[in-house]
């Protein structure tokens, strides 16, 4: 863990500085567009008006939890080694959760459109 600390700290600092710079650049661009007479509703996309972030995070967390449980079962029964059992099940069920989220959002947006 001590070998990764400088890399992790550098990545966190870089991410913070990059995010801050992007925030100010985006703010300047939006103010310039507003000064030219653009409508403020221009900045809100139709997809962002209806946000499904809670659904996405919830399904991802459920998928990861199921993956951890099944990874533990596979490891304890001796079917797979510990690392491969946990990682494969976490990614498999986390991905399944995101795919389910995609189809649920797609159906919801179709209902809203009709």
Secondary structure, DSSP 8 states (H G I E B T S, - for coil): -HHHHHHHHHHHHHHHHHHHHHHHHHHHHHHHHHHTT--GGGGS-HHHHS--HHHHHHHHHHHHHHHHHHHHHHHHTTSS-HHHHHHHHHHHHHHHHHHHHHHHHHHHHHHHH-
